[in-house]
Amino acid sequence: MSFKKITVTALISADKKKAWDYYTLAEHIVNWNFPSDQWHCPRASNDLVVGGKYFTRMEAKFADFGFDFEGTYTEVLPDEGFTFKLSDDREVSVRFTEEEEKTEVQVIFDAENENPHELQTQGWQTILDQYKKYTEAN
């Protein structure tokens, strides 16, 4: 099956090591992996090795709604980037590029076929912006 690739990016005011750690360690993921203050991420785990699992749980704070997001790593390049496959065979790649004491984080993901591409782009960008906000504040 062929998927449309969508890219979102953020320039983080942090060195690459901090940007990497805050993006990949479960203790940090739970603090930014949600699109707004109406949501939260109560659980996350991350076994960052080829064949390892990435898992997060996203839930609405004031409603009985939530979902799991999980994948299996197919590529891991420490402090550079990684790729994982979701259960529906879509792929997500994240790359870290240091630029003069800042780090660009680029997320390229295969769009799903249920929601408009603009909505998916906005959702993923909003979560990446939450990551930027959290990383720069801590």
C-alpha positions, 0 to 999 in steps of 0.5 A: 500500500502506498501512503502520502508522506507529510513532513512537520518541523520545529527548530528547538532552542537546545543542543541535539543531545537534549532534543534527542533525550526529551523526544525519546525518553518516556519520562519526558514524552508524557509531558508533551505528547498531546495536541492541547491542554484538553489532552494528556499522555498518561503513559509512554514507553520506549525501547529505542532499538531495532525491533523495540517498541514505541508506545504512548497513550493519549487521552482527553482530560474531560471526556471518556476518549483516548487511544494508543499509538505504537510502533516497532523500530526499523532503524535507530541512529543514536542522536541522529534519527529513527524510523518505526512502523505502525501496526497499519504499516505506515512509517514514521521517521524523525531526524535531528539536525543541529544548527548553531546551538539549536536543533531542527527536528523533522518528522516525516509520517505516512498519512492515514486515509481516514482524515484530511491531510491538512488535519493530520498535518495540523495535529502532528505539528501541534504535538511537535510544537508542544514538544518544542515548548516543553523542551525549551522550558525545562 
